[in-house]
Amino acid sequence: MTFEQLRVFVAVAERQHVTRAAVALNMGQSAVSAAIGALEHRHGTKLFHRVGRGITLTEPGERFLAPARAILAQVEAAERLLADLRGGNRGTLLVQASQTIASYWLPRHLAAFRQAHPCVDIRLTIGNSAQAAAAVQAGEVELGFVEGTPDDSGLRSQVVARDQLIIVVALAHPWATRPSVSAAELLETDWVQREPGSGTRAEFELAVAAFGHDPAALRTVLELPSNEAVRGAVEAGLGAAALSASVASPSLEAGLLCQVHLDLPARNFYVLQHAQRFVSQTAQAFLAMLETK
């Protein structure tokens, strides 16, 4: 197999669409299909199910995806090392961040870094905090930005910012007109929450536990994969939610949500690095810039 075939396979697998993969790779659709066909023919293994216009991984394809990604990550690490050895203001910054950080805190810092280093290629992917930590552990990115520290001794963590969680409800919710609520009342309303693995959810559940309650006792009626979806569901009256103040701010200012007055502890944003992997000069320069902000 060739490196190009691996690159095409991963692109198609991640998008489950040949045309979108071709656009992302700046290749023709026929060239992408040919690369996949050659890889399958060479090894006598079908990697994708093709049903109509749809394409999904077969069981062998699912098993092959992780090592294929690992190989691409190693090649990119080697390229970054050579770029460092060559010197100059070039390189690639590979970053994955949680949704809250990627949407509300990180963009301004990436923009400032890009202005200072216009020849650097910045690649940001977004997941929840658990996914960002896993990407650093697997070597898919150099830096991961998460809410809360991961329980992983193979990663180094450093505080880069502080954030405040708040509780919000719709205007028709009984809490909207209350001057405050007690911690015990947290168990008496419906909740809209992020999915397990989300840093926002993990930090809120830690706060509930600190109040002396079992987070499993919360009446979670809906789990959603994005902050904006949670905010919209609460605006629609489905329950209360704990969100970053930055996420809730637009709806609070528009009068669509009310903040419930119950103090939650502030939380940290962390940057993660692999404890044993090479850190490029590009990543070091970005971390140094963050320290000056």
Number of C-alpha atoms within 10 A of each C-alpha: 11 9 12 12 19 21 18 23 26 19 20 25 19 12 14 16 15 23 17 14 23 19 12 13 15 10 13 14 15 12 12 25 17 14 19 22 17 15 20 17 11 10 10 9 13 17 24 22 13 12 8 6 7 11 17 18 19 15 12 12 20 13 12 16 17 12 11 17 19 14 16 18 17 14 13 17 22 14 14 22 18 13 18 16 11 11 11 10 14 17 23 20 22 21 24 29 28 27 26 28 23 21 15 12 15 16 13 12 14 19 13 13 18 15 11 12 16 13 13 16 14 16 12 17 15 18 20 26 29 21 18 28 28 17 21 24 22 16 22 22 24 27 29 30 29 32 28 20 20 19 9 12 9 15 20 15 22 14 17 15 16 11 17 15 22 22 20 28 27 26 18 14 19 10 20 17 12 10 10 13 13 10 17 11 9 19 17 11 16 17 23 23 28 24 16 15 15 24 24 26 19 18 20 22 18 16 19 21 13 14 15 11 17 13 19 11 11 16 16 18 12 15 15 15 15 17 22 15 15 26 26 16 21 23 22 15 16 19 22 29 28 27 24 21 16 16 18 24 14 13 16 16 10 8 12 19 27 22 23 20 16 14 15 19 15 13 19 18 22 24 26 26 24 23 14 10 14 14 16 20 21 25 19 14 14 18 15 11 14 14 11 6 8
